[in-house]
């Protein structure tokens, strides 16, 4: 059933959904969801108990169409099987390799920050430019990496959510709406996140349901893009992926790496962290719990911890021929000198 869905059904349902929602300028799914909620409330107020049966039937139809349109993707073969295996090594060698790659990713982010990076323009203009860069990036990595044979499908852009104000307070940077096939992002967050989050949600469009896999594919896409801003955002995401592990395994090496970070990179990462910190609250905690429960219900045993399980996939991607990650990190760049007042890592 899963293989039939992956190889036959999903490409066709993706084509159908994108032919409708992909051409819409704004979000269709959010409008439809609000309409259904209001319709349910009216039914309860008018028909009261008589409407319960119909509402249960409608809920069943929603769950059924979720799995039919996308839910089975959680059971697709893992992307790790299509990446090169990690070379065998002891813990000390693995830790040394992680430090080396973290250093290289820091230098890559510094180089990228010095390119023709621009966050100018209105939200619509900037998002359109980001989407063009992402589309170019998706076409650069090999089709053998795809979760499903969908290379012929024309996917719609990442869209600005109509409820970004709510997403911010729920600590949600973006989401994928499977019933319409739309990737949506929170446009209140710093623009240094837009391409990374947009690429992540657009990876869900392509059948990468697991969060760590969507994160990896999003990074590969950004790093494969010819757009300097999209590429820069990808380099930030790559560094963050390694930095998360460095905080756990080698805090001292992490402090040294942060001391040599390009100031523009430091400013971007601090701004992102400060934005989410400023909007922490009960709503965010509830949202996190709901998301954790949802992911575990889909067979993701680690729940929201799966977001942080991207580093191993990145390490595999580094070893995989034909992907931008390994090539970019193998480019030699002199290590930057530590500034007089080194930047402190983000907690």
C-alpha positions in Angstrom: 0.0 0.0 0.0 2.8 2.4 1.0 4.8 1.7 -2.2 1.7 2.2 -4.3 1.1 5.5 -2.7 4.7 6.6 -3.1 5.2 5.5 -6.7 1.8 5.9 -8.2 -0.8 7.9 -6.1 1.3 10.7 -4.5 2.7 12.1 -7.8 -0.9 12.2 -9.2 -2.5 13.8 -6.2 0.4 16.3 -6.0 -0.2 17.2 -9.6 -3.9 17.7 -9.0 -3.4 19.8 -5.9 -0.7 22.0 -7.3 -2.7 22.7 -10.5 -5.3 24.4 -8.2 -3.5 25.8 -5.2 -0.2 26.4 -6.9 -1.7 29.1 -9.1 -3.5 30.9 -6.3 -1.7 34.0 -5.1 -2.7 33.6 -1.5 -3.5 30.7 0.8 -6.5 28.5 0.0 -6.1 26.1 2.9 -6.4 28.6 5.6 -9.6 30.1 4.1 -11.1 26.6 3.7 -10.2 25.7 7.3 -11.8 28.8 8.7 -14.9 28.1 6.6 -15.2 24.6 7.9 -14.8 25.6 11.5 -17.5 28.3 11.2 -19.8 25.9 9.4 -19.3 23.4 12.3 -20.1 26.0 14.9 -23.2 27.1 13.1 -24.3 23.4 12.8 -23.9 22.9 16.5 -25.8 26.1 17.3 -28.7 25.4 14.9 -29.0 21.6 14.9 -27.4 20.9 18.2 -27.2 17.2 19.0 -28.5 16.2 15.6 -25.4 17.6 14.0 -23.0 15.5 16.0 -23.3 12.5 13.7 -22.6 14.6 10.6 -19.6 16.3 12.3 -18.1 12.9 13.2 -18.5 11.8 9.6 -16.8 15.0 8.4 -14.0 14.5 10.9 -13.5 10.9 9.6 -13.4 12.2 6.0 -10.7 14.8 7.0 -8.5 12.1 8.5 -9.1 9.8 5.5 -8.1 12.5 3.0 -5.1 13.5 5.1 -3.6 10.0 4.8 -4.7 9.6 1.2 -3.1 12.9 0.2 0.1 12.9 2.3 0.0 10.9 5.6 1.3 7.7 4.1 4.5 9.6 3.3 5.6 9.1 6.9 6.1 5.4 6.0 8.1 6.1 2.9 11.6 4.6 2.9 13.9 6.9 4.9 16.2 9.2 2.9 19.2 8.0 4.9 19.1 4.8 2.7 19.7 7.0 -0.4 22.7 8.8 1.2 26.2 7.5 1.6 26.8 5.6 4.9 28.9 7.2 7.5 32.5 5.8 7.7 33.1 3.7 10.8 35.1 5.5 13.4 35.5 5.7 17.2 33.9 8.4 19.3 37.0 10.5 19.4 37.4 10.5 15.7 33.7 11.3 15.2 33.9 14.2 17.6 37.0 15.6 15.8 35.2 15.3 12.4 32.2 17.2 13.8 34.4 20.0 15.1 36.1 20.2 11.7 32.9 20.4 9.8 31.5 22.9 12.2 34.5 25.1 11.6 34.2 24.7 7.8 30.5 25.5 8.0 31.3 28.7 10.0 33.7 29.8 7.3 31.2 28.9 4.6 28.6 31.1 6.3 31.1 33.9 6.5 31.9 33.7 2.8 28.2 33.6 1.9 27.5 36.7 4.0 30.0 38.6 1.9 28.1 37.9 -1.3 25.3 39.9 -3.0 22.9 39.2 -0.2 19.8 41.4 0.0 16.8 41.4 2.2 15.3 44.5 0.6 11.8 45.0 -0.9 8.3 44.4 0.3 7.2 41.1 1.8 5.7 40.0 -1.5 8.7 41.1 -3.5 11.2 39.4 -1.2 9.1 36.2 -1.0 8.8 36.0 -4.8 12.6 36.3 -5.1 13.1 33.7 -2.4 10.7 31.3 -4.2 12.5 31.8 -7.5 15.8 30.9 -5.8 14.3 27.9 -4.1 12.8 26.6 -7.4 16.3 26.8 -9.0 17.8 25.0 -6.0 15.3 22.1 -6.1 16.3 21.4 -9.7 20.0 21.0 -8.9 20.1 17.9 -6.7 19.8 14.4 -8.2 16.3 12.9 -8.7 17.5 9.7 -7.0 17.2 11.5 -3.7 13.5 12.2 -4.2 11.0 10.6 -1.8 8.6 10.1 -4.7 8.9 10.3 -8.5 7.6 13.9 -8.8 10.2 15.7 -10.9 7.6 16.5 -13.5 5.2 18.2 -11.1 5.2 22.0 -11.0 4.9 23.0 -7.4 3.4 26.2 -6.1 5.5 28.7 -4.1 5.9 29.0 -0.4 3.2 31.5 0.7 2.8 34.1 3.4 0.5 32.7 6.1 -2.6 34.9 6.7 -2.2 34.0 10.4 1.5 34.8 10.9 0.6 36.8 14.0 -0.7 33.5 15.6 2.1 31.4 14.3 4.6 33.7 16.0 3.0 33.2 19.3 2.7 29.5 18.8 6.4 29.4 18.0 5.7 28.0 14.5 7.9 29.2 11.7 5.9 27.6 8.9 3.6 24.6 8.1 2.4 22.4 5.3 -1.3 22.1 4.6 -1.7 18.6 3.0 -5.3 19.0 1.8 -4.3 21.8 -0.6 -0.6 21.0 -0.9 0.5 24.5 0.2 3.7 25.5 2.0 3.3 28.5 4.2 5.6 30.5 6.4 5.4 33.0 9.2 6.3 36.4 7.7 6.8 38.1 11.0 10.0 36.2 11.7 13.4 37.6 10.5 13.9 37.4 6.8 17.1 35.4 7.3 14.7 32.5 8.1 12.3 32.8 5.2 14.3 30.7 2.6 15.2 28.1 5.1 11.7 27.6 6.4 10.2 27.9 2.9 12.5 25.2 1.6 11.6 23.0 4.6 7.9 23.3 3.9 8.3 22.9 0.2 10.2 19.7 0.9 7.0 18.4 2.6 5.2 19.2 -0.6 7.5 16.7 -2.3 6.8 13.9 0.0 9.5 14.3 2.7 7.1 14.0 5.7 9.7 13.4 8.5 10.9 16.7 9.9 14.6 15.8 9.9 14.4 14.8 6.3 12.6 17.9 5.3 15.2 20.0 7.1 18.0 18.2 5.3 16.4 18.6 1.8 15.6 22.2 2.6 19.3 22.9 3.4 20.5 21.0 0.3 18.1 23.1 -1.8 19.2 26.4 -0.4 22.9 25.5 -0.8 22.2 24.4 -4.4 20.5 27.7 -5.3 22.2 30.3 -7.5 20.5 33.1 -5.5 23.1 34.6 -3.1 20.5 35.3 -0.4 19.0 31.9 -0.5 22.5 30.4 -0.5 23.4 32.5 2.5 20.3 31.4 4.4 21.3 27.8 3.6 24.8 28.3 5.0 23.3 29.7 8.2 21.1 26.7 8.6 24.0 24.3 7.9 26.0 26.0 10.6 23.1 25.9 13.1 22.8 22.1 12.4 26.4 21.6 13.5 26.3 24.2 16.2 23.4 22.4 18.0 25.6 19.3 18.3 28.7 21.3 19.3 26.7 22.7 22.2 26.1 19.2 23.5 29.4 17.5 22.7 32.2 20.2 22.8 31.2 23.6 24.4 34.8 24.7 24.4 35.3 24.2 20.7 32.0 25.8 20.1 33.1 29.0 21.9 36.2 29.1 19.9 34.3 28.8 16.6 31.8 31.5 17.6 34.8 33.7 18.4 35.8 33.6 14.7 32.3 33.9 13.2 31.7 36.7 10.7 29.9 39.6 12.5 27.1 39.5 10.0 26.5 35.9 10.8 26.5 36.5 14.5 24.0 39.4 14.2 21.7 37.2 12.1 21.7 34.3 14.5 21.2 36.6 17.5 18.3 38.3 15.9 16.6 35.0 15.1 17.1 33.7 18.7 15.9 37.0 20.2 12.8 37.0 18.0 11.6 33.6 19.2 12.7 34.3 22.8 10.5 37.5 22.8 7.4 35.5 21.9 7.8 32.6 24.3 4.7 31.8 26.4 1.9 29.4 27.2 0.7 29.3 23.6 4.1 28.1 22.4 4.3 25.4 25.0 0.8 24.1 24.1 1.7 24.2 20.4 4.9 22.2 21.1 3.0 19.6 23.0 0.4 19.2 20.3 3.0 18.9 17.6 4.9 16.3 19.6 1.7 14.3 20.0 0.9 14.6 16.3 4.4 13.4 15.2 4.4 10.5 17.6 0.9 9.5 16.2 2.5 9.4 12.7 5.1 6.9 13.9 7.9 9.4 14.6 9.0 8.0 18.0 11.1 11.0 19.0 8.3 13.5 18.3 9.6 17.1 18.2 13.1 15.8 19.0 13.2 14.7 15.3 13.8 18.3 14.3 17.2 18.1 16.1 18.1 14.8 14.4 19.1 16.4 11.2 22.9 16.5 12.0 23.4 12.8 11.2 21.7 13.2 7.9 23.9 16.2 7.1 27.0 14.1 7.9 25.7 11.5 5.5 25.0 14.2 2.9 28.6 15.4 3.2 29.8 11.9 2.2 27.3 11.6 -0.7 28.7 12.4 -4.2 26.7 14.8 -6.3 25.4 16.9 -3.4 26.4 20.5 -2.7 27.1 20.0 1.0 30.2 18.0 0.7 31.7 20.0 -2.1 31.1 23.3 -0.3 32.6 22.1 3.0 35.6 20.7 1.2 36.6 24.1 -0.2 39.5 25.4 1.8 39.2 28.8 3.4 41.7 30.2 5.9 40.3 30.2 9.4 39.3 33.7 10.5 41.2 35.4 13.3 39.4 35.6 16.6 38.2 39.1 17.2 39.4 41.1 20.2 36.1 40.6 21.9 34.9 37.2 20.6 31.2 36.6 20.1 29.5 34.5 22.7 27.5 31.5 21.5 23.7 31.7 21.6 22.4 29.8 24.6 
